[in-house]
Amino acid sequence: MAQSVLKAQPQQEIHIDRNKARFDLATRAFGKFMLALNPIVVYFFLWAPIVLLVVFSFNSSRSLARIEGFTLQWYSNIFNDIAGTEARFTTTIMLQTLWNSIIVGFMATLISTVIGTLVALSLARGNYPGKRYIDGLLLLPVVIPEITQGISLAAFFAICFEYIDNFTGTRIVPGLHTVIIAHVAFSISYVTIVVRARLADMNPRLEEAARDLGANEWRTFWRITLPLILPGVISGALLAFTLSLDDFVITFFNTGPGATTLPIFVYGLLKLSVTPEINAISTIILVLSTVLIGISLALQGSSAVRR
């Protein structure tokens, strides 16, 4: 039997450049440190101004340069027509702007929730030409800058009102109605995205079983589909209301006389000076928005757990 002879290969020496190895290890350590530091820096720049605003709303000094103590005086002032000499206003005007914001938010939420839910059902269950393009168009209000959308809506209203004036002789000016339509225009996309995500996780066999048992499309929707997607619908509605309540840019370009909302009112006060009362109003808006967003996320989370 032939035996194979294995020849021993000469061992090669491995030379390690210690300086280069130290540099590589230091580079990796620095990279890991920067990756860990990056979210901390980002969140600091995002949240530090908001935290300072809340802190100074409880500061006993009117100066924004130093902190002297804790007080609730500024929250009391905004409901008692006291705002210092820098930004005097009446509580009645502030409450009227708040009421305008609530009206706009409620109407925009109601309309956008109905339309957004129907559009989500159409995209999730329908199969028709142009569906992909409609899906893409729905993302435009989410990705385009608010100032672009605000200016485009203002131009759209100006053209429509001019045509109505020329044909009917009726002069229409911007007001709460234009603000509501503008808010509906961008709220529909958010409602559709949330409801469609809920529909994607829903088992379509439940609807098929209802139809097999004799239920028509309308009864299937009311008895099966709507109860199952209701947490998503409520979450989308709360998100739309929060965005409407906080919106400034789009509202600024489409508002009119007597249609001042609370963010526009606060902006008007900032033209004079930043007072502790303005910090208190902004803190109240921040807390309200945070609560609404928290409820929306909780509803989405509870529906996911049940699934």
N, C-alpha and C positions, 0 to 999 in steps of 0.2 A: 504494500500500500504506500502510495506516494505521500510523503509528509511535506507539508508546506513549511517553509522556514520564514519565520517572522524576523525581520530585521529591526532592531531597536532604532528608533528615530532619535536623533540628538535633541536633548531638551533645549528649548529656547528660553533665554532669560527675559523676564518681563520687567521693563523699566517703568517706574511710576514717577511722574513729575509731581512731587509733593506740593509745590506752589500752585500748579494748575488744579490739583485735586482740592486743595483748600479753597481756591477761588470758586470752583464749581459748587462745593458744599455751602459756601457763604452765599452764593447767588441763589441756590435753592431755598436756603433759610430765609433770605430776604424776600424772595417771591412769596413764600408761604405767609410771612408776616404781612406783606402788603395785601394779599388776598383776604386775610382776616381783618385788616384795618379798613379795607375799602368800604364794606357796608356800614361800618361805624361812622366813617367820615361822611358818607352820603346821607345817612339818616340824621346826623348832626346838623348838616346844612339845611335839611328839609324841616326838621322839627325845632331847632333852636329858636328861630324867629317866633314860631307859634307859642313855644313855652314862655318866652320873654313877654309876649303879649298878654298871656294869662296871668303871669306873675305881676306885671305892672297894673293889671286891672284891680288887684287887691293891695296895691301899694298906697300907703297913707299920704305920700307926698305927690303933689301935682307934677313935680319934675320927673322926667324920664331918664335922668342921669344918675339917680341914686334911689336906694330902697331904704325907707325909714321904718316901716311897720305894716301891720295887717289892718285892713279896713274894708267894710262893705259900703262905704259912703257913696262911691261912684255908681254902684248899682241902684242905690236909693235915689241918687240925683236924676238918673235918666227917667224915672217915673214921677218926678216932682218938679219938672221944668227948670232944673238947675244943671247948668253945664259949664259954669265958669264964664269968663269974659272972652275966651278964645273961640268957642263954638257954641253960642247960645241957640237953643232950639226949644220947641214945646213938645211935651209928651204926646199931645194930641196928634201932631204931625208925624211923629215917630210911629205911633200906633197905627195911623192911617197907612203909612208905607208898609208896615208889617202886614196889615190886612190886605193890601194890594198884592204882596208877595204870596200870601196864603191863597187868595183867589186865583192868581195865575198858576201857582203850583197845583192846586186842586183840579182846576179845569184841564191844564196840560197833562196832568197825570191820568185823569179819567179818560181823556181822548186817546192819548198815546198808549195806554194799557190795552184798551179795546182793539185799536188798530194793530199794535205790536203783537198781541196774542194771535190775532187772525193771520197776520203775516207769518208768524212763527209756525202756525199750523200748516199754512200753505207750503212753506219751504220744507218742513219736516215730512209731510205726508203727500204733498202734490208732486206730480211729474209732468212738466209742461215746458214748451220752448221758452228760452230766455230766463230760466230759473237761476242759472249761474250768474247772469248779469245782475239780476235783482239782488242776489246775495252779496255781490260785490258793491253795489250801490248803497246797501244798508250800512256798510262800514265807513263810508265817506264822512258822515257827521262825527264819527269817533276819531278819525285820524287827521282830518283837516284842521287847521288853526281856527280858533273861535272867532278871531277878528275877520278872517275870510268869510266865514259863514254869516257873521253879523252884517258885514257890508253887502254881501250878495242878497240877503233877505231884505235889507233896507232898500236896495235898488229894485228888487222884485215888487215890494209893496208900492214904491213910488210909481212904477210903470202901471201896475194894476189900478191904482187910485186915479191916475191920469186918464186911463181909458174909461173908467166908470164915470168920471167927471165929464168927459167929452160926449159920451153917449146918453147919459141920463141927467146930467146937470147936478148930480149929487156930489158934494165935496166931502171926502172922507179923509180924516187926519189920523196919524198913528196914535194909539192908546193901548189900553189893556188888551183889546182884541188882537192887535198886531203882536204884542208880547206873547200872548197865549199861543198864537199860531207859530211863532218863532220857536218857542220852547217845545211845542209838539214836534216840530221838524227834527230836532236833535234827540228828543226823548224816545221816539219810536225805535230807533236803532238799539238803544240800551235795553228796552223792554224785550225786543225781539231776540236779542242775544241771550238774555237770561232765560226766557221761556223756551227758546229752542234747545238750550242745553238740557233743560228738564225733560223735554219731549224726546231727546236723543237717548236718555236713560230709561224711558218708559217702554214697557213690553207691549208691542203692537197687537199681540195675540189677545189681550184683554178686550180691545175694541173689536177684533174679529169675532170673538166669542159672543159679544153683545149683539152684533149684527146677525150671527147665526141663530140667536135666540129670538129674532124677530124685531129688534130695535132698529129704527131708521137712523139716518146720520145725525139728525138733530137730537134725538133722545140719547144716542150713544155719546154725543159730546157732553150733554148736561149730566148724565148719570155716571159716565165712566171717565172720559178724558178730562173734563174740567176739575173734578175733585182730585184727580191724581196730579195735575199740574198746578193746582191752586197755590202751593207754597212758592213755586217759581213765579207765578203771576203776581203774588203779593210782594215778593222780593223785587221784581222788576218795577212795580208801582212805587215802592219806597225809594228805590234808587232814582227813578225819574223825578219824584217829588223833591228829593234832596238836591239833585242837580239843578232843578228849577229854582229852588229856594236860594241857592248860593250863586246862581249865574249873574254875572255883571256885564261881560263884554257884549254878548248878543243882546241882552236887555238894553244896554246903553244905546245901541244903534237903532233899536226898533221901538223905543218908548216914546211917549208924547205927553202933552200937558195933562196933569191929574192922574198919571199912570206911573208915578215914581215908586219903585220897589225899595225894600230895605237896603240892599247892597248899593243902589244908586244914592240913597239918602246918606249912607255912611261915607261914600266917596265925596259927596258934597261937603260934608263936615271936614274931611281931610284937607280940603283946599285952604282952610283957615289955619288949623293947627291940629296936632295929634294930642288929644286930651285923654285923661283917664276914663272919661265917660265913653269915648269911642272904643277904648280897649275893652270896657265892660260890655258894650253892645256886640263887639266882634266875638268876645268870649261866649256870650249867649248863643250866637249863631253857630259857633264852632261846636258847642256842646249839643245843640239840637241836631246838627248834621251828623255828628258822631253817633248819637243815639239811634237815629234813623238808619244809618249804614250798618250799625251793629245788629239791629233787629233784622235787617235784610240778610246779612251774613248768617245770623242764627237760624233763620228760616231755611236758607239753602242748606246749611249744615245738618239740621234736623231731618230734612227730607232725604238727604244723602244717607244718613244713618238708618232711617226706616227702610230705604231700598236695600 
